[in-house]
Amino acid sequence: MWNRVRRGVTMLVVVAVVSMVIGAAVPFGTPTASAATAQGPKGGGRVCKPAIDRTALLAQELGISVAELRAAQERAEIAAVQKAVELGRLDPERAEFRIAAIRLRYFLDPQAAAAQALGMTPEELQAACDGGQRLRDLLDARDMSPREFAQALRDALDAQVQEAVEAGIVTQEQADRLKKRAEHRFSPRNRFQGRQGPPPRRGGRGQP
């Protein structure tokens, strides 16, 4: 059962972060709350911060804050898309969509959303993770079902997306399009087909 919960929560957050639009879709939540997705300037894109935070170490080495490093990373990603347009490798319409995805990804705070879904602050969630508690433990302590958590997480993330729209980070049309595309790509049918790979060719080595 918990494997299904893990897959469901992973899909929910990947959908909201829409990192797949720029080719960086990786799992977000696991029962141990330790897997990561694309990282943003607010919550780092993690349910819990890692024991060794390479981003924080890099920022320290560069003599800047993590927020400044995130902002620089965002600008660099957007500049790369714009350069692709200049070189004729990407049409302007698709570039605009990709830039919207980048901006939304850096705006969202999945860790805060997970904490809100659990009725906690991000600091309380991090302390629970540091203390060895798993997602199952946190849900059991709140008499909360996996389905209820998944819905609360979706609601919290949807609220963040709406905040991004109101702040002018992305338009409502872009936000709706990003979520729709993510939901389609990470639907159970498409994920199953992705694992299967392309259909085998008829015949093989030594066969007609």
C-alpha positions as CSV (number, residue, x, y, z in Angstrom):
1,M,0.0,0.0,0.0
2,W,2.7,2.5,0.9
3,N,4.4,1.9,-2.4
4,R,1.2,3.1,-4.1
5,V,1.1,6.1,-1.7
6,R,4.7,7.0,-2.6
7,R,4.0,6.9,-6.3
8,G,0.9,9.0,-5.8
9,V,2.5,11.7,-3.8
10,T,5.5,11.7,-6.1
11,M,3.2,12.3,-9.1
12,L,1.3,15.0,-7.3
13,V,4.3,17.1,-6.5
14,V,6.0,16.6,-9.9
15,V,2.8,17.7,-11.5
16,A,2.8,20.9,-9.4
17,V,6.4,21.7,-9.8
18,V,6.2,21.0,-13.6
19,S,9.8,20.3,-13.7
20,M,9.3,17.8,-16.5
21,V,8.8,20.7,-18.9
22,I,12.5,21.5,-18.8
23,G,13.6,17.9,-18.5
24,A,14.2,17.6,-14.8
25,A,11.4,15.4,-13.5
26,V,12.6,13.4,-10.4
27,P,10.6,12.0,-7.5
28,F,9.7,14.4,-4.6
29,G,8.3,12.4,-1.7
30,T,9.0,9.0,-0.3
31,P,7.8,7.2,2.8
32,T,11.0,8.4,4.4
33,A,10.5,11.9,3.0
34,S,14.0,12.0,1.7
35,A,13.9,12.1,-2.1
36,A,14.3,15.4,-4.0
37,T,12.8,17.1,-7.0
38,A,13.8,20.3,-8.8
39,Q,15.1,22.8,-6.3
40,G,13.7,26.3,-5.9
41,P,14.7,29.4,-4.0
42,K,12.2,29.0,-1.2
43,G,12.0,25.4,0.1
44,G,14.8,23.8,-1.9
45,G,12.2,21.4,-3.5
46,R,12.5,18.9,-0.7
47,V,10.2,17.5,1.9
48,C,13.2,17.5,4.2
49,K,16.6,19.0,3.7
50,P,19.4,16.5,3.1
51,A,22.0,15.9,5.8
52,I,24.6,17.2,3.3
53,D,23.1,20.2,1.5
54,R,25.4,20.6,-1.5
55,T,23.6,23.8,-2.6
56,A,24.2,25.4,0.7
57,L,27.8,24.4,0.6
58,L,28.2,25.8,-2.9
59,A,26.6,29.1,-1.8
60,Q,29.0,29.2,1.2
61,E,32.0,28.5,-1.1
62,L,30.9,31.4,-3.4
63,G,30.4,33.7,-0.5
64,I,26.7,34.3,-1.3
65,S,23.4,33.3,0.3
66,V,21.4,30.3,-0.9
67,A,18.6,32.7,-2.1
68,E,21.2,34.5,-4.2
69,L,22.5,31.3,-5.6
70,R,18.9,30.1,-6.5
71,A,18.2,33.4,-8.2
72,A,21.4,33.1,-10.2
73,Q,20.5,29.6,-11.2
74,E,17.0,30.7,-12.3
75,R,18.5,33.6,-14.4
76,A,21.0,31.1,-16.0
77,E,18.3,28.7,-17.0
78,I,16.2,31.4,-18.5
79,A,19.2,32.8,-20.4
80,A,19.9,29.3,-21.8
81,V,16.4,29.2,-23.2
82,Q,16.7,32.6,-24.7
83,K,20.0,31.6,-26.3
84,A,18.4,28.6,-27.8
85,V,15.9,31.0,-29.5
86,E,18.7,33.2,-30.8
87,L,20.4,30.2,-32.3
88,G,17.2,29.0,-34.0
89,R,17.0,25.9,-31.9
90,L,13.7,26.8,-30.2
91,D,10.7,28.7,-31.4
92,P,9.7,31.8,-29.3
93,E,6.3,30.3,-28.3
94,R,7.8,27.2,-26.9
95,A,10.5,29.2,-25.2
96,E,7.9,31.4,-23.5
97,F,6.3,28.2,-22.1
98,R,9.6,26.9,-20.9
99,I,10.5,30.1,-19.2
100,A,7.1,30.1,-17.4
101,A,7.9,26.6,-16.2
102,I,11.3,27.7,-14.9
103,R,9.8,30.7,-13.1
104,L,7.0,28.6,-11.5
105,R,9.4,25.9,-10.4
106,Y,11.6,28.4,-8.6
107,F,8.6,30.1,-7.0
108,L,7.0,26.9,-5.6
109,D,7.9,25.7,-2.1
110,P,7.0,21.9,-2.0
111,Q,8.4,21.6,1.6
112,A,6.1,24.3,2.9
113,A,3.2,22.6,1.0
114,A,3.9,19.3,2.6
115,A,4.2,20.9,6.0
116,Q,0.9,22.7,5.5
117,A,-0.8,19.5,4.4
118,L,0.3,17.9,7.7
119,G,-0.7,20.9,9.8
120,M,2.9,21.8,10.6
121,T,5.4,24.5,10.0
122,P,8.4,23.7,7.7
123,E,10.6,23.9,10.7
124,E,8.5,21.4,12.6
125,L,8.5,19.0,9.6
126,Q,12.3,19.3,9.3
127,A,12.7,18.5,13.0
128,A,10.5,15.5,12.6
129,C,12.5,14.2,9.7
130,D,15.8,14.9,11.5
131,G,14.3,12.8,14.4
132,G,13.8,9.8,12.1
133,Q,10.0,10.1,11.6
134,R,8.6,8.8,8.4
135,L,5.6,10.0,6.4
136,R,3.7,7.0,7.8
137,D,4.5,8.1,11.3
138,L,3.4,11.6,10.7
139,L,0.1,10.5,9.2
140,D,-0.6,8.0,11.9
141,A,0.0,10.7,14.6
142,R,-2.6,12.8,12.9
143,D,-5.1,10.0,12.2
144,M,-4.7,11.1,8.5
145,S,-5.2,8.7,5.6
146,P,-2.8,8.7,2.6
147,R,-5.7,9.9,0.4
148,E,-6.4,12.8,2.8
149,F,-2.8,13.8,2.8
150,A,-2.6,13.6,-1.0
151,Q,-5.6,15.9,-1.4
152,A,-4.3,18.3,1.3
153,L,-0.9,18.4,-0.5
154,R,-2.6,19.1,-3.9
155,D,-4.7,21.9,-2.3
156,A,-1.6,23.5,-0.8
157,L,0.3,23.3,-4.0
158,D,-2.6,24.6,-6.0
159,A,-2.7,27.6,-3.7
160,Q,0.9,28.3,-4.3
161,V,0.4,28.2,-8.0
162,Q,-2.4,30.7,-7.7
163,E,-0.1,32.9,-5.6
164,A,2.4,32.7,-8.5
165,V,-0.4,33.8,-10.9
166,E,-1.4,36.7,-8.7
167,A,2.3,37.8,-8.3
168,G,2.7,37.9,-12.1
169,I,5.2,35.0,-12.1
170,V,3.1,33.2,-14.7
171,T,-0.3,33.8,-16.3
172,Q,-3.3,31.8,-15.4
173,E,-3.3,30.3,-18.9
174,Q,0.3,29.2,-18.5
175,A,-0.3,27.7,-15.1
176,D,-3.3,25.8,-16.3
177,R,-1.4,24.5,-19.4
178,L,1.6,23.4,-17.3
179,K,-0.6,21.5,-14.9
180,K,-2.6,19.9,-17.7
181,R,0.6,18.8,-19.5
182,A,2.1,17.4,-16.3
183,E,-1.0,15.5,-15.4
184,H,-1.1,14.0,-18.9
185,R,2.6,13.0,-18.9
186,F,2.4,11.4,-15.4
187,S,-0.9,9.7,-15.8
188,P,-0.7,6.0,-14.8
189,R,-1.2,5.0,-18.5
190,N,1.6,7.1,-19.8
191,R,4.0,6.2,-17.0
192,F,3.3,2.5,-17.7
193,Q,3.9,3.0,-21.4
194,G,7.1,4.8,-20.6
195,R,8.5,1.8,-18.7
196,Q,7.6,-0.5,-21.5
197,G,9.6,1.4,-24.1
198,P,9.0,1.3,-27.8
199,P,7.4,-1.8,-29.3
200,P,9.8,-4.5,-30.4
201,R,10.7,-4.7,-34.0
202,R,9.6,-7.8,-35.9
203,G,12.5,-10.2,-36.5
204,G,15.9,-9.9,-34.9
205,R,19.4,-10.9,-35.5
206,G,19.5,-13.7,-37.9
207,Q,15.7,-13.4,-38.5
208,P,13.9,-12.1,-41.6
